[in-house]
Amino acid sequence: MNNLQTHQNWMDQAISLAQQAGEAGEIPVGAIIVNHQGKVIGTGGNHKERDQDPTAHAEMVAIREAARVLKDWHLTGCTLYVTLEPCPMCAGAILQARIRTLVYGADDPKTGSIRTVANLPDSPVSFHKLEVIAGICEQECQELLQAWFKNLRI
């Protein structure tokens, strides 16, 4: 399997987590963290409503789980797949966790802090070099969010 196929496979799993979050009444965002050996060590969907926790974004949930699994907050060598470009909080956590690669689906024109609104990884606040791959399964990720928000308005 080539890199694009690998990224699409993991993103498909993140999309499944996003769908589950959406069905539970959460904004449909899903995240999955894979270690350097290709093993899933963390997963998450948005849980803000369920947990009444403003920090329970999909990325944060997955990062917390991965750190518990590794018994280490250093997620060096790991790849995070997420369906939506991370916000400032999540971008900061990704950098703090020393995640090697971020792969995301849809840009976030309101709070995207990787490339769209802000660029935290390449800014002076970042001491960590993060590889970023954007646009994997972008259309599917965008359509999932758009359909969820359209349904919410109805």
DSSP file with accessible surface (Angstrom, degrees, kcal/mol):
  #  RESIDUE AA STRUCTURE BP1 BP2  ACC     N-H-->O    O-->H-N    N-H-->O    O-->H-N    TCO  KAPPA ALPHA  PHI   PSI    X-CA   Y-CA   Z-CA
    1    1 A M              0   0  159      0, 0.0     2,-0.0     0, 0.0     0, 0.0   0.000 360.0 360.0 360.0 130.9    0.0    0.0    0.0
    2    2 A N     >  -     0   0   88      1,-0.1     4,-2.6     4,-0.0     5,-0.2  -0.272 360.0 -97.1 -80.9 173.9    1.4    3.4   -0.9
    3    3 A N  H  > S+     0   0  123      1,-0.2     4,-2.9     2,-0.2     5,-0.2   0.889 122.8  51.1 -59.5 -43.3    1.4    6.4    1.3
    4    4 A L  H  > S+     0   0   88      2,-0.2     4,-2.7     1,-0.2    -1,-0.2   0.937 112.3  46.8 -61.5 -44.5   -1.7    8.0   -0.2
    5    5 A Q  H  > S+     0   0   97      2,-0.2     4,-2.5     1,-0.2    -1,-0.2   0.905 112.6  50.4 -63.0 -40.4   -3.6    4.7    0.2
    6    6 A T  H  X S+     0   0   38     -4,-2.6     4,-2.4     2,-0.2     5,-0.2   0.943 111.9  47.1 -62.5 -47.1   -2.4    4.4    3.8
    7    7 A H  H  X S+     0   0   25     -4,-2.9     4,-2.6     1,-0.2    -2,-0.2   0.911 112.6  49.6 -61.6 -41.7   -3.4    7.9    4.6
    8    8 A Q  H  X S+     0   0   78     -4,-2.7     4,-2.5    -5,-0.2    -1,-0.2   0.905 109.0  52.9 -65.3 -38.2   -6.8    7.4    3.0
    9    9 A N  H  X S+     0   0   64     -4,-2.5     4,-1.4     2,-0.2    -2,-0.2   0.945 113.2  42.3 -62.0 -48.2   -7.3    4.1    5.0
   10   10 A W  H  X S+     0   0   34     -4,-2.4     4,-2.0     1,-0.2    -1,-0.2   0.893 113.3  53.0 -67.1 -38.0   -6.6    5.8    8.3
   11   11 A M  H  X S+     0   0    0     -4,-2.6     4,-2.9    -5,-0.2    -1,-0.2   0.886 103.0  58.0 -66.2 -35.7   -8.7    8.8    7.3
   12   12 A D  H  X S+     0   0   77     -4,-2.5     4,-1.9     1,-0.2    -1,-0.2   0.902 107.1  48.5 -58.1 -38.5  -11.6    6.5    6.5
   13   13 A Q  H  X S+     0   0   77     -4,-1.4     4,-1.9     2,-0.2    -1,-0.2   0.894 110.2  50.6 -69.7 -37.5  -11.4    5.3   10.1
   14   14 A A  H  X S+     0   0    0     -4,-2.0     4,-2.3     2,-0.2    -2,-0.2   0.899 108.3  53.4 -65.2 -38.3  -11.3    8.9   11.4
   15   15 A I  H  X S+     0   0    3     -4,-2.9     4,-2.7     2,-0.2    -2,-0.2   0.905 105.4  53.8 -63.0 -39.5  -14.4    9.6    9.3
   16   16 A S  H  X S+     0   0   48     -4,-1.9     4,-2.1     1,-0.2    -1,-0.2   0.921 109.0  48.3 -61.1 -41.6  -16.2    6.7   10.9
   17   17 A L  H  X S+     0   0   31     -4,-1.9     4,-2.2     1,-0.2    -1,-0.2   0.892 110.4  52.3 -64.8 -37.6  -15.4    8.2   14.3
   18   18 A A  H  X S+     0   0    0     -4,-2.3     4,-2.7     2,-0.2    -2,-0.2   0.914 107.6  51.4 -64.7 -41.8  -16.7   11.6   13.1
   19   19 A Q  H  X S+     0   0   82     -4,-2.7     4,-2.5     1,-0.2    -2,-0.2   0.919 109.0  50.7 -61.6 -41.5  -19.9   10.0   11.9
   20   20 A Q  H  X S+     0   0  107     -4,-2.1     4,-1.3     2,-0.2    -1,-0.2   0.911 110.3  49.7 -62.4 -42.1  -20.4    8.3   15.3
   21   21 A A  H  <>S+     0   0    7     -4,-2.2     5,-2.6     1,-0.2     3,-0.4   0.932 110.9  49.8 -62.0 -45.0  -19.8   11.7   17.0
   22   22 A G  H ><5S+     0   0   12     -4,-2.7     3,-1.7     1,-0.2    -2,-0.2   0.905 107.9  52.7 -60.7 -41.8  -22.4   13.4   14.7
   23   23 A E  H 3<5S+     0   0  162     -4,-2.5    -1,-0.2     1,-0.3    -2,-0.2   0.785 106.3  55.2 -64.9 -25.7  -24.9   10.7   15.5
   24   24 A A  T 3<5S-     0   0   77     -4,-1.3    -1,-0.3    -3,-0.4    -2,-0.2   0.342 127.4 -99.2 -88.8   5.7  -24.4   11.3   19.2
   25   25 A G  T < 5S+     0   0   45     -3,-1.7     2,-0.2     1,-0.3    -3,-0.2   0.564  85.4 122.8  90.2   8.8  -25.2   15.0   18.7
   26   26 A E  S   <S-     0   0    9     -5,-2.6    -1,-0.3    -6,-0.2    -2,-0.1  -0.668  78.8 -87.6 -97.9 156.4  -21.6   16.2   18.6
   27   27 A I        -     0   0   59     -2,-0.2     2,-1.7     1,-0.1    19,-0.4  -0.477  56.3-109.4 -58.7 129.3  -20.0   18.2   15.8
   28   28 A P        +     0   0    1      0, 0.0     2,-0.4     0, 0.0   -10,-0.2  -0.459  66.8 136.0 -76.6  87.4  -18.8   15.3   13.5
   29   29 A V        -     0   0    5     -2,-1.7    17,-1.4   -11,-0.2     2,-0.3  -0.998  28.3-172.9-128.1 135.2  -15.0   15.4   13.9
   30   30 A G  E     -A   45   0A   0     -2,-0.4    53,-1.9    15,-0.2     2,-0.3  -0.947   2.9-171.5-129.5 150.9  -13.0   12.2   14.3
   31   31 A A  E     -AB  44  82A   0     13,-3.0    13,-2.4    -2,-0.3     2,-0.3  -0.989   5.0-174.7-141.6 149.0   -9.3   11.6   15.1
   32   32 A I  E     -AB  43  81A   2     49,-2.4    49,-3.1    -2,-0.3     2,-0.5  -0.995  11.8-151.6-143.6 138.3   -7.0    8.6   15.2
   33   33 A I  E     -AB  42  80A   0      9,-3.2     8,-2.8    -2,-0.3     9,-1.3  -0.965  11.3-169.3-115.8 130.9   -3.3    8.3   16.3
   34   34 A V  E     -AB  40  79A   6     45,-2.7    45,-2.7    -2,-0.5     6,-0.2  -0.951  15.6-134.6-119.3 133.6   -1.1    5.7   14.8
   35   35 A N    >   -     0   0   17      4,-2.7     3,-2.3    -2,-0.4    43,-0.1  -0.216  38.7 -89.5 -80.2 178.8    2.4    4.9   16.1
   36   36 A H  T 3  S+     0   0  129      1,-0.3    -1,-0.1    40,-0.2    42,-0.1   0.659 127.0  57.6 -66.5 -12.7    5.5    4.4   14.0
   37   37 A Q  T 3  S-     0   0  145      2,-0.1    -1,-0.3     0, 0.0    41,-0.1   0.371 120.8-105.5 -95.4   2.4    4.7    0.7   13.7
   38   38 A G  S <  S+     0   0   42     -3,-2.3     2,-0.4     1,-0.3    -2,-0.1   0.703  75.3 137.1  82.8  21.9    1.3    1.4   12.2
   39   39 A K        -     0   0  129     -4,-0.1    -4,-2.7     2,-0.0     2,-0.3  -0.848  58.0-118.2-105.1 135.9   -0.7    0.5   15.4
   40   40 A V  E     +A   34   0A  51     -2,-0.4    -6,-0.2    -6,-0.2     3,-0.1  -0.548  38.4 165.3 -69.9 126.2   -3.6    2.5   16.6
   41   41 A I  E     +     0   0A   5     -8,-2.8    28,-0.3     1,-0.3     2,-0.3   0.443  62.7  22.2-120.6  -5.9   -2.8    4.0   20.0
   42   42 A G  E     +A   33   0A   0     -9,-1.3    -9,-3.2    23,-0.1    -1,-0.3  -0.948  55.8 177.9-161.9 139.7   -5.5    6.6   20.3
   43   43 A T  E     +A   32   0A  43     -2,-0.3     2,-0.3   -11,-0.2   -11,-0.2  -0.963  10.2 168.8-137.1 157.4   -8.9    7.4   18.9
   44   44 A G  E     -A   31   0A   4    -13,-2.4   -13,-3.0    -2,-0.3     2,-0.3  -0.964  19.6-167.5-166.6 150.1  -11.5   10.1   19.5
   45   45 A G  E     -A   30   0A   7     -2,-0.3   -15,-0.2   -15,-0.2   -27,-0.1  -0.870  55.2 -72.9-125.3 164.1  -14.6   11.9   18.4
   46   46 A N        +     0   0   11    -17,-1.4    11,-0.2   -19,-0.4   -20,-0.1  -0.367  49.5 170.9 -57.8 135.8  -15.9   15.2   19.7
   47   47 A H     >  +     0   0   41      9,-2.9     4,-2.8     6,-0.2     6,-0.3   0.041  36.2 119.1-132.6  21.1  -17.2   14.7   23.3
   48   48 A K  H  >>S+     0   0   76      8,-0.5     5,-1.3     1,-0.2     4,-1.0   0.925  83.4  37.8 -58.7 -46.6  -17.8   18.4   24.3
   49   49 A E  H  45S+     0   0  120      2,-0.2     3,-0.2     3,-0.2    -1,-0.2   0.938 118.2  48.8 -70.4 -48.0  -21.6   18.0   24.8
   50   50 A R  H  45S+     0   0  159      1,-0.2    -2,-0.2    -4,-0.1    -1,-0.2   0.922 124.6  29.6 -58.6 -46.2  -21.4   14.5   26.3
   51   51 A D  H  <5S-     0   0   71     -4,-2.8    -1,-0.2     2,-0.2    -2,-0.2   0.509  98.2-130.4 -93.4  -6.3  -18.7   15.4   28.8
   52   52 A Q  T  <5 +     0   0  148     -4,-1.0    -3,-0.2    -5,-0.3    -4,-0.1   0.936  65.5 135.1  50.4  50.7  -19.6   19.1   29.2
   53   53 A D    > < -     0   0   50     -5,-1.3     3,-1.8    -6,-0.3    -1,-0.2  -0.967  51.8-157.0-134.9 112.1  -15.9   19.7   28.6
   54   54 A P  T 3  S+     0   0   97      0, 0.0    -6,-0.1     0, 0.0    -1,-0.1   0.678  96.2  55.4 -66.1 -14.0  -14.8   22.5   26.2
   55   55 A T  T 3  S+     0   0   43      1,-0.2     2,-1.7    -7,-0.1     5,-0.1   0.430  75.8 103.6 -95.2   1.9  -11.4   20.7   25.7
   56   56 A A    <   +     0   0    0     -3,-1.8    -9,-2.9     4,-0.1    -8,-0.5  -0.213  45.7 148.2 -84.4  50.9  -13.0   17.4   24.6
   57   57 A H     >  -     0   0   35     -2,-1.7     4,-2.5   -11,-0.2     5,-0.2  -0.470  63.7-105.6 -75.4 158.0  -12.2   17.9   20.9
   58   58 A A  H  > S+     0   0    0      1,-0.2     4,-2.4     2,-0.2     5,-0.2   0.888 120.7  50.1 -53.3 -43.8  -11.6   14.7   18.9
   59   59 A E  H  > S+     0   0    7      1,-0.2     4,-2.8     2,-0.2    -1,-0.2   0.913 110.7  48.7 -63.7 -42.8   -7.8   15.4   18.7
   60   60 A M  H  > S+     0   0   27      2,-0.2     4,-2.6     1,-0.2    -1,-0.2   0.909 111.0  50.4 -65.5 -40.7   -7.6   16.0   22.5
   61   61 A V  H  X S+     0   0   21     -4,-2.5     4,-2.1     1,-0.2   -18,-0.2   0.937 113.9  45.2 -62.0 -45.1   -9.5   12.8   23.3
   62   62 A A  H  X S+     0   0    0     -4,-2.4     4,-2.7    -5,-0.2    -2,-0.2   0.904 112.4  50.9 -67.2 -40.4   -7.2   10.8   21.0
   63   63 A I  H  X S+     0   0   21     -4,-2.8     4,-2.5     2,-0.2     5,-0.2   0.928 110.2  49.7 -63.6 -44.5   -4.0   12.5   22.3
   64   64 A R  H  X S+     0   0   92     -4,-2.6     4,-2.0     1,-0.2    -1,-0.2   0.921 112.9  47.0 -60.3 -44.0   -5.0   11.7   25.9
   65   65 A E  H  X S+     0   0   64     -4,-2.1     4,-2.6    -5,-0.2    -2,-0.2   0.930 111.8  50.0 -64.1 -44.9   -5.7    8.1   25.1
   66   66 A A  H  X S+     0   0    0     -4,-2.7     4,-2.7     1,-0.2     5,-0.2   0.908 109.7  51.0 -61.7 -41.3   -2.4    7.7   23.2
   67   67 A A  H  X>S+     0   0   25     -4,-2.5     5,-1.6     1,-0.2     4,-1.3   0.899 111.1  49.0 -63.8 -38.7   -0.5    9.2   26.1
   68   68 A R  H  <5S+     0   0  161     -4,-2.0    -2,-0.2    -5,-0.2    -1,-0.2   0.919 111.7  49.2 -64.7 -43.9   -2.2    6.7   28.5
   69   69 A V  H  <5S+     0   0   73     -4,-2.6    -2,-0.2   -28,-0.3    -1,-0.2   0.935 119.5  36.8 -61.9 -45.8   -1.4    3.8   26.2
   70   70 A L  H  <5S-     0   0   72     -4,-2.7    -1,-0.2     2,-0.2    -2,-0.2   0.631  99.9-134.9 -79.6 -15.3    2.3    4.8   25.8
   71   71 A K  T  <5S+     0   0  186     -4,-1.3     2,-0.3    -5,-0.2    -3,-0.2   0.883  78.5  90.9  56.8  40.2    2.5    5.9   29.4
   72   72 A D  S   <S-     0   0   73     -5,-1.6    -2,-0.2    -6,-0.2    -1,-0.2  -0.936  72.1-144.5-162.9 135.7    4.3    9.0   28.0
   73   73 A W  S    S+     0   0  133     -2,-0.3     2,-0.8    -3,-0.1    -6,-0.1   0.633  80.1  95.3 -81.1 -12.0    3.2   12.4   26.8
   74   74 A H        -     0   0   67      1,-0.1    24,-0.2    -7,-0.1    23,-0.1  -0.710  50.6-179.0 -78.8 109.3    5.8   12.3   24.1
   75   75 A L    >   +     0   0    1     22,-3.5     3,-2.1    -2,-0.8    25,-0.6  -0.119  20.8 163.4-100.5  36.5    4.0   11.0   21.0
   76   76 A T  T 3   +     0   0   94      1,-0.3   -40,-0.2    23,-0.2    23,-0.2  -0.252  64.0  20.2 -56.2 134.0    7.2   11.3   19.0
   77   77 A G  T 3  S+     0   0   15     21,-0.5    -1,-0.3     1,-0.3     2,-0.2   0.400  98.6 123.9  86.5  -3.1    7.0    9.3   15.8
   78   78 A C    <   -     0   0    2     -3,-2.1    23,-1.8    20,-0.3    22,-1.3  -0.558  51.6-142.6 -92.7 157.7    3.2    9.2   15.8
   79   79 A T  E     -Bc  34 101A  11    -45,-2.7   -45,-2.7    21,-0.2     2,-0.5  -0.970   8.5-153.7-118.7 131.8    0.8   10.3   13.1
   80   80 A L  E     -Bc  33 102A   0     21,-2.7    23,-3.2    -2,-0.4     2,-0.5  -0.932   6.2-165.2-106.4 125.2   -2.5   12.0   13.9
   81   81 A Y  E     +Bc  32 103A   7    -49,-3.1   -49,-2.4    -2,-0.5     2,-0.3  -0.946  15.9 169.0-106.8 129.1   -5.3   11.7   11.4
   82   82 A V  E     -Bc  31 104A   0     21,-2.3    23,-1.5    -2,-0.5   -51,-0.2  -0.999  36.8-137.5-143.8 143.9   -8.2   14.2   11.9
   83   83 A T  E    S+     0   0A   2    -53,-1.9    23,-2.5    -2,-0.3     2,-0.4   0.708  89.1  41.2 -75.2 -20.8  -11.2   15.0    9.7
   84   84 A L  E    S- c   0 106A  28    -54,-0.3    23,-0.2    21,-0.2     3,-0.1  -0.982  96.3 -95.9-131.3 141.6  -11.0   18.8   10.3
   85   85 A E        -     0   0    2     21,-2.8    26,-0.1    -2,-0.4    -2,-0.1  -0.253  55.7-103.5 -52.7 130.4   -8.1   21.2   10.5
   86   86 A P        -     0   0    0      0, 0.0    27,-3.1     0, 0.0    28,-0.2  -0.230  28.0-127.2 -63.6 148.3   -7.2   21.6   14.2
   87   87 A C     >  -     0   0   16     25,-0.2     4,-3.0    26,-0.1     5,-0.3  -0.199  40.5 -87.3 -78.7 177.8   -8.2   24.7   16.2
   88   88 A P  H  > S+     0   0   71      0, 0.0     4,-2.3     0, 0.0     5,-0.2   0.900 127.8  50.2 -59.0 -41.1   -5.6   26.7   18.2
   89   89 A M  H  > S+     0   0   65      2,-0.2     4,-2.1     1,-0.2     5,-0.1   0.949 115.2  41.8 -62.2 -48.5   -6.0   24.5   21.3
   90   90 A C  H  > S+     0   0    0      2,-0.2     4,-2.7     1,-0.2    -1,-0.2   0.891 112.2  54.2 -69.2 -38.7   -5.6   21.3   19.4
   91   91 A A  H  X S+     0   0    0     -4,-3.0     4,-2.3     1,-0.2    -1,-0.2   0.927 109.5  49.3 -59.7 -43.1   -2.7   22.6   17.3
   92   92 A G  H  X S+     0   0   27     -4,-2.3     4,-2.8    -5,-0.3    -2,-0.2   0.917 111.3  48.4 -62.0 -42.6   -0.9   23.6   20.5
   93   93 A A  H  X S+     0   0   20     -4,-2.1     4,-2.4     2,-0.2    -2,-0.2   0.894 109.2  53.3 -65.8 -38.6   -1.5   20.1   22.0
   94   94 A I  H  <>S+     0   0    0     -4,-2.7     5,-1.7     2,-0.2     4,-0.4   0.931 112.6  44.2 -61.0 -45.0   -0.3   18.5   18.8
   95   95 A L  H ><5S+     0   0    8     -4,-2.3     3,-1.2     1,-0.2    -2,-0.2   0.924 113.1  50.6 -66.2 -43.9    2.9   20.5   19.0
   96   96 A Q  H 3<5S+     0   0  104     -4,-2.8    -1,-0.2     1,-0.3    -2,-0.2   0.862 108.1  53.3 -62.5 -35.0    3.4   19.9   22.8
   97   97 A A  T 3<5S-     0   0    6     -4,-2.4   -22,-3.5    -5,-0.2    -1,-0.3   0.553 107.4-128.5 -77.7  -7.4    2.9   16.1   22.3
   98   98 A R  T < 5 -     0   0   64     -3,-1.2   -21,-0.5    -4,-0.4   -20,-0.3   0.824  37.5-178.0  63.9  31.9    5.7   16.2   19.6
   99   99 A I      < -     0   0    0     -5,-1.7    -1,-0.2   -23,-0.2   -23,-0.2  -0.408  20.0-147.0 -61.3 136.4    3.5   14.4   17.1
  100  100 A R  S    S+     0   0  113    -22,-1.3    31,-2.5   -25,-0.6     2,-0.4   0.934  73.0  20.4 -74.0 -47.7    5.6   13.8   14.0
  101  101 A T  E     -cd  79 131A   4    -23,-1.8   -21,-2.7    29,-0.2     2,-0.5  -0.984  57.3-161.8-133.8 135.8    2.9   14.0   11.3
  102  102 A L  E     -cd  80 132A   0     29,-2.9    31,-2.8    -2,-0.4     2,-0.5  -0.974   9.6-175.2-113.0 126.7   -0.6   15.6   11.1
  103  103 A V  E     +cd  81 133A   0    -23,-3.2   -21,-2.3    -2,-0.5     2,-0.3  -0.991  12.5 174.7-120.3 122.1   -2.9   14.4    8.3
  104  104 A Y  E     -cd  82 134A   2     29,-2.3    32,-1.6    -2,-0.5    31,-0.7  -0.923  25.3-150.5-131.4 160.0   -6.2   16.3    8.1
  105  105 A G  E    S+     0   0A   0    -23,-1.5    30,-0.7    -2,-0.3     2,-0.3   0.938  71.8  26.8 -88.1 -78.2   -9.2   16.3    5.7
  106  106 A A  E    S-c   84   0A   1    -23,-2.5   -21,-2.8    31,-0.1    -1,-0.2  -0.685  73.5-121.1 -98.1 141.2  -11.0   19.6    5.5
  107  107 A D        -     0   0   65     -2,-0.3    -1,-0.1   -23,-0.2    -2,-0.0  -0.428  20.9-136.4 -67.2 151.5   -9.7   23.1    6.1
  108  108 A D     >  -     0   0   25    -22,-0.1     4,-2.0     1,-0.1     9,-0.3  -0.903  15.1-170.1-114.2 102.2  -11.4   25.1    8.8
  109  109 A P  T  4 S+     0   0  105      0, 0.0    -1,-0.1     0, 0.0    -2,-0.0   0.598  83.5  45.8 -70.1  -7.9  -12.0   28.6    7.5
  110  110 A K  T  4 S-     0   0  178      7,-0.0    -2,-0.0     0, 0.0   -23,-0.0   0.849 134.8  -0.5-100.1 -46.2  -13.1   29.8   11.0
  111  111 A T  T  4 S+     0   0   64    -26,-0.1     2,-0.1   -24,-0.0     7,-0.0   0.310  80.0 144.1-130.2   9.4  -10.5   28.5   13.5
  112  112 A G     <> +     0   0    0     -4,-2.0     5,-2.0     1,-0.1     6,-2.0  -0.336  20.2 179.0 -57.7 122.3   -8.1   26.4   11.4
  113  113 A S  T   5 +     0   0    5    -27,-3.1     7,-2.1     4,-0.2    -1,-0.1   0.099  65.8  64.9-118.9  22.8   -4.7   26.9   13.1
  114  114 A I  T   5S-     0   0    1    -28,-0.2     8,-0.2     5,-0.2    -1,-0.1   0.768 129.7 -31.2-106.6 -44.3   -2.4   24.8   10.9
  115  115 A R  T   5S+     0   0   96      4,-0.1     4,-0.1     6,-0.1    -2,-0.1   0.518 123.7  64.4-144.5 -29.3   -2.7   26.6    7.6
  116  116 A T  T   5S+     0   0   56      2,-0.1    -3,-0.1    -8,-0.1     3,-0.1   0.981 120.7   0.3 -79.4 -60.0   -6.0   28.3    7.0
  117  117 A V  S   <S+     0   0   88     -5,-2.0     2,-0.3     1,-0.3    -4,-0.2   0.829 137.7   6.2 -97.3 -43.7   -6.5   31.1    9.6
  118  118 A A        -     0   0   38     -6,-2.0    -1,-0.3    -7,-0.0     2,-0.3  -0.880  59.5-142.4-134.2 166.3   -3.2   30.8   11.5
  119  119 A N        +     0   0   57     -2,-0.3     3,-0.4     1,-0.1     4,-0.3  -0.673  27.9 163.8-132.4  76.4   -0.1   28.7   11.1
  120  120 A L  S >  S+     0   0   41     -7,-2.1     3,-1.4    -2,-0.3     6,-0.3   0.893  71.0  60.3 -64.7 -39.3    1.1   27.7   14.5
  121  121 A P  T 3  S+     0   0    7      0, 0.0    -1,-0.2     0, 0.0     9,-0.2   0.854 113.7  36.4 -60.4 -32.1    3.4   24.9   13.4
  122  122 A D  T 3  S+     0   0   83     -3,-0.4    -2,-0.2    -8,-0.2    -8,-0.0   0.320 101.0  99.2-101.5   8.8    5.6   27.3   11.4
  123  123 A S  S X  S-     0   0   31     -3,-1.4     3,-1.9    -4,-0.3    -3,-0.0  -0.445  89.4-102.7 -91.6 168.2    5.3   30.3   13.8
  124  124 A P  T 3  S+     0   0  135      0, 0.0    -1,-0.1     0, 0.0    -4,-0.1   0.706 116.2  68.8 -62.9 -17.5    7.8   31.4   16.4
  125  125 A V  T 3  S+     0   0  104     -5,-0.1     2,-0.5     2,-0.0    -5,-0.1   0.652  87.2  82.2 -75.4 -12.4    5.6   29.8   19.2
  126  126 A S    <   +     0   0   22     -3,-1.9   -34,-0.0    -6,-0.3   -30,-0.0  -0.815  44.2 172.8-100.1 129.8    6.5   26.4   17.8
  127  127 A F        +     0   0  120     -2,-0.5     2,-0.4     2,-0.0    -1,-0.1   0.315  65.0  78.9-106.1   1.4    9.7   24.7   18.8
  128  128 A H  S    S-     0   0   35     -7,-0.1     2,-0.7     2,-0.0   -29,-0.0  -0.926  77.0-131.0-118.3 135.7    8.7   21.4   17.1
  129  129 A K        -     0   0  155     -2,-0.4     2,-0.5   -31,-0.1    -7,-0.1  -0.768  27.7-168.4 -88.5 115.5    8.8   20.6   13.4
  130  130 A L        -     0   0    2     -2,-0.7     2,-0.4    -9,-0.2   -29,-0.2  -0.925  16.3-140.7-108.4 124.2    5.5   19.1   12.4
  131  131 A E  E     -d  101   0A  99    -31,-2.5   -29,-2.9    -2,-0.5     2,-0.4  -0.704  24.5-161.5 -77.5 131.6    5.0   17.5    9.0
  132  132 A V  E     -d  102   0A  30     -2,-0.4     2,-0.5   -31,-0.2   -29,-0.2  -0.977  17.4-178.7-123.6 130.4    1.5   18.5    7.7
  133  133 A I  E     -d  103   0A  39    -31,-2.8   -29,-2.3    -2,-0.4     2,-0.3  -0.986  16.9-174.0-125.5 115.3   -0.5   16.7    5.0
  134  134 A A  E     +d  104   0A  50     -2,-0.5   -29,-0.2   -31,-0.2   -28,-0.1  -0.724  52.3  37.7-110.2 158.2   -3.8   18.4    4.2
  135  135 A G    >   +     0   0   28    -31,-0.7     3,-1.4   -30,-0.7     2,-0.5   0.562  61.4 152.9  86.5  12.0   -6.7   17.5    2.0
  136  136 A I  T 3  S-     0   0   16    -32,-1.6    -1,-0.3     1,-0.3     5,-0.1  -0.634  86.7 -10.8 -76.9 121.8   -6.9   13.7    2.5
  137  137 A C  T 3> S+     0   0   27     -2,-0.5     4,-2.3     3,-0.1    -1,-0.3   0.823  92.8 159.2  57.2  34.3  -10.5   12.7    1.9
  138  138 A E  H <>  +     0   0   70     -3,-1.4     4,-2.8   -33,-0.2     5,-0.2   0.893  63.7  49.6 -56.2 -48.5  -11.3   16.4    1.9
  139  139 A Q  H  > S+     0   0  133     -4,-0.2     4,-2.8     1,-0.2     5,-0.2   0.929 111.7  48.2 -62.2 -43.4  -14.6   16.3    0.1
  140  140 A E  H  > S+     0   0   86      1,-0.2     4,-2.1     2,-0.2    -1,-0.2   0.917 113.0  48.6 -63.5 -40.7  -16.0   13.5    2.2
  141  141 A C  H  X S+     0   0    2     -4,-2.3     4,-1.9     2,-0.2    -2,-0.2   0.923 113.4  47.0 -65.7 -43.2  -14.9   15.4    5.4
  142  142 A Q  H  X S+     0   0   71     -4,-2.8     4,-3.0    -5,-0.2     5,-0.2   0.923 111.7  50.3 -63.5 -46.0  -16.5   18.6    4.2
  143  143 A E  H  X S+     0   0   97     -4,-2.8     4,-2.7    -5,-0.2     5,-0.3   0.882 107.6  54.1 -62.9 -37.5  -19.7   17.0    3.2
  144  144 A L  H  X S+     0   0   37     -4,-2.1     4,-2.0    -5,-0.2    -1,-0.2   0.947 113.4  42.0 -61.3 -46.8  -20.1   15.3    6.5
  145  145 A L  H  X S+     0   0   18     -4,-1.9     4,-2.6     2,-0.2     5,-0.2   0.932 114.9  49.9 -65.9 -45.8  -19.7   18.6    8.4
  146  146 A Q  H  X S+     0   0  121     -4,-3.0     4,-2.5     1,-0.2    -2,-0.2   0.913 111.6  48.1 -61.7 -43.5  -22.0   20.5    5.9
  147  147 A A  H  X S+     0   0   60     -4,-2.7     4,-2.5    -5,-0.2    -1,-0.2   0.907 111.7  50.6 -64.6 -39.5  -24.7   17.9    6.1
  148  148 A W  H  X S+     0   0   48     -4,-2.0     4,-2.1    -5,-0.3    -2,-0.2   0.940 113.3  44.1 -64.8 -46.2  -24.6   17.8    9.9
  149  149 A F  H  X S+     0   0   73     -4,-2.6     4,-2.0     2,-0.2    -1,-0.2   0.889 112.3  53.1 -68.7 -35.5  -24.8   21.6   10.2
  150  150 A K  H  X S+     0   0  135     -4,-2.5     4,-1.1    -5,-0.2    -2,-0.2   0.940 110.8  47.2 -62.0 -44.5  -27.6   21.7    7.6
  151  151 A N  H  < S+     0   0  115     -4,-2.5     3,-0.3     1,-0.2    -2,-0.2   0.872 108.5  55.6 -64.4 -36.7  -29.6   19.2    9.6
  152  152 A L  H  < S+     0   0  110     -4,-2.1    -1,-0.2     1,-0.2    -2,-0.2   0.890 106.2  50.8 -62.1 -40.3  -29.0   21.1   12.8
  153  153 A R  H  <        0   0  186     -4,-2.0    -1,-0.2    -5,-0.1    -2,-0.2   0.731 360.0 360.0 -70.6 -24.7  -30.5   24.3   11.3
  154  154 A I     <        0   0  156     -4,-1.1    -3,-0.1    -3,-0.3    -2,-0.1   0.457 360.0 360.0 -76.8 360.0  -33.6   22.3   10.2
